[in-house]
Amino acid sequence: MSDPSTVCAVVAGGASSAIIDLYTRRVPNELTLGIAALGVALAAMHMTGVSVPGALGGLALGLVLMLPGHVIGATGAGDVKLFAALGTLLGPTRTGVAFLYTALAGGLLVVIVAVRRRRLGATVGRTARLVRTGGANVADIERGTENNRFAYAPAIAAGALAAALGL
């Protein structure tokens, strides 16, 4: 059964981050720090089913799961910090589940964005090369003249919400 306090906090933090990311292509440090502090504070006050060690474990696991994507250039630093911050609300077990849902939502989002931009073939090719070479083509992806970046916070928010709801 999902905890209402956790669900509300994930919705508020995830939705705020997604909206800001959609408009600015950034997830502010102040927002991720606030979400992380909220998660630890709620745990300390026993307002969720997550203990303080569990909140810190969710934060650590979130970092560990998202950091490789950042290292190879697939996600931004704000996305890593957002996922880790939401991990404080979810605890380690649900953070792992959220990662799987985030990956699914992110994959769907990539396809939708690529189709709308008429870049599906190029996107699939570059993604395959990114994975195959461990990020050797990051410069191609990061090139400012390319229209290949998009907000990933909506996928993170959806994944975290699915995990918070116990799906």
C-alpha positions in Angstrom: 0.0 0.0 0.0 1.3 3.4 -0.9 1.9 6.1 1.8 -0.1 9.3 1.1 2.7 11.6 2.4 5.2 9.9 0.1 2.9 10.1 -2.9 2.2 13.8 -2.2 5.8 14.7 -1.8 6.8 12.8 -4.9 4.1 14.4 -6.9 5.0 17.9 -5.7 8.8 17.5 -6.2 8.5 15.5 -9.4 5.9 17.8 -11.1 7.8 21.0 -10.1 11.0 19.5 -11.5 9.4 18.4 -14.7 7.8 21.7 -15.4 11.0 23.7 -14.7 13.0 21.2 -16.8 10.5 21.5 -19.7 10.8 25.3 -19.7 14.5 25.7 -18.9 16.2 22.4 -19.7 17.6 22.6 -16.1 16.7 21.1 -12.8 17.9 23.7 -10.2 20.1 22.6 -7.3 17.9 24.4 -4.9 15.0 22.3 -5.9 16.8 19.0 -5.6 18.3 20.0 -2.3 14.9 20.9 -1.0 13.4 17.6 -2.1 16.2 15.7 -0.5 15.9 17.7 2.8 12.1 17.1 2.7 12.7 13.3 2.3 15.1 13.1 5.2 12.9 15.4 7.4 9.8 13.3 6.7 11.7 10.2 7.6 13.0 11.8 10.8 9.5 12.7 11.8 8.2 9.2 11.0 5.7 10.7 8.6 6.5 8.1 5.9 7.4 4.4 5.9 11.0 5.3 5.2 13.5 5.6 8.1 16.4 8.1 8.0 18.9 5.4 7.1 16.4 4.3 4.4 16.2 7.9 3.1 19.9 8.1 2.9 20.1 4.7 1.3 17.6 5.8 -1.4 19.7 8.9 -2.0 22.9 6.8 -2.4 21.2 4.2 -4.6 19.7 7.0 -6.8 23.1 8.4 -7.3 24.7 5.0 -8.1 22.0 4.1 -10.6 21.9 7.4 -12.5 25.6 8.4 -12.4 26.7 6.0 -15.2 24.2 7.6 -17.6 25.7 11.0 -16.7 29.2 9.8 -17.2 28.5 8.7 -20.7 26.5 11.8 -21.5 23.1 10.3 -21.6 21.7 12.4 -18.7 22.4 15.7 -17.1 23.7 16.3 -13.6 20.4 17.8 -12.6 18.7 14.6 -13.6 21.1 12.6 -11.4 20.5 14.8 -8.4 16.7 14.8 -8.9 16.5 11.1 -9.0 18.7 10.8 -5.9 16.6 13.4 -4.1 13.4 11.5 -4.9 15.2 8.4 -3.5 15.1 10.0 -0.1 11.3 9.8 -0.3 11.2 6.3 -1.7 13.9 4.4 0.2 16.3 2.0 -1.5 13.8 -0.7 -2.6 11.3 1.7 -4.2 14.2 3.7 -5.7 15.3 0.6 -7.6 11.8 0.1 -8.8 11.6 3.8 -9.7 14.7 3.4 -11.8 13.1 0.7 -13.9 9.9 2.8 -14.4 12.0 5.9 -15.2 14.0 3.9 -17.9 10.7 2.8 -19.4 9.2 6.3 -19.3 12.4 7.8 -20.7 12.5 5.3 -23.6 8.9 6.2 -24.5 9.7 9.9 -24.2 12.8 9.5 -26.4 10.7 7.9 -29.1 7.9 10.5 -28.9 10.4 13.4 -29.1 12.4 11.8 -31.9 9.2 11.1 -34.0 7.9 14.7 -33.4 11.3 16.1 -34.5 11.5 13.7 -37.4 14.8 12.3 -36.1 13.9 8.7 -35.1 16.5 7.0 -37.3 19.3 9.4 -36.2 18.3 9.1 -32.6 18.3 5.3 -32.6 21.7 5.2 -34.4 23.3 7.6 -32.0 21.9 5.9 -29.0 23.2 2.5 -30.2 26.6 4.0 -30.8 26.6 5.7 -27.4 25.9 2.4 -25.7 28.2 0.4 -27.9 31.2 2.7 -27.5 30.6 3.7 -23.9 30.0 7.3 -24.8 32.6 8.0 -27.5 30.0 10.0 -29.4 29.1 12.3 -26.6 30.4 15.3 -28.5 27.9 14.6 -31.3 25.1 14.5 -28.8 26.2 17.6 -26.9 26.7 19.7 -30.0 24.6 22.8 -29.7 23.6 22.8 -33.4 21.8 19.5 -33.0 18.2 19.3 -31.9 18.7 16.1 -29.8 18.4 17.2 -26.2 15.2 17.0 -24.2 13.9 17.3 -20.6 14.3 14.1 -18.8 12.7 15.2 -15.5 9.2 14.2 -16.7 10.4 10.6 -17.1 12.0 10.7 -13.6 8.8 12.1 -12.1 6.7 9.4 -13.7 9.0 6.6 -12.6 9.2 7.9 -9.0 5.4 8.3 -8.9 4.8 4.7 -10.2 7.2 3.4 -7.5 5.5 5.6 -4.8 2.1 4.3 -5.8 3.5 0.7 -5.3 3.0 -0.3 -9.0 
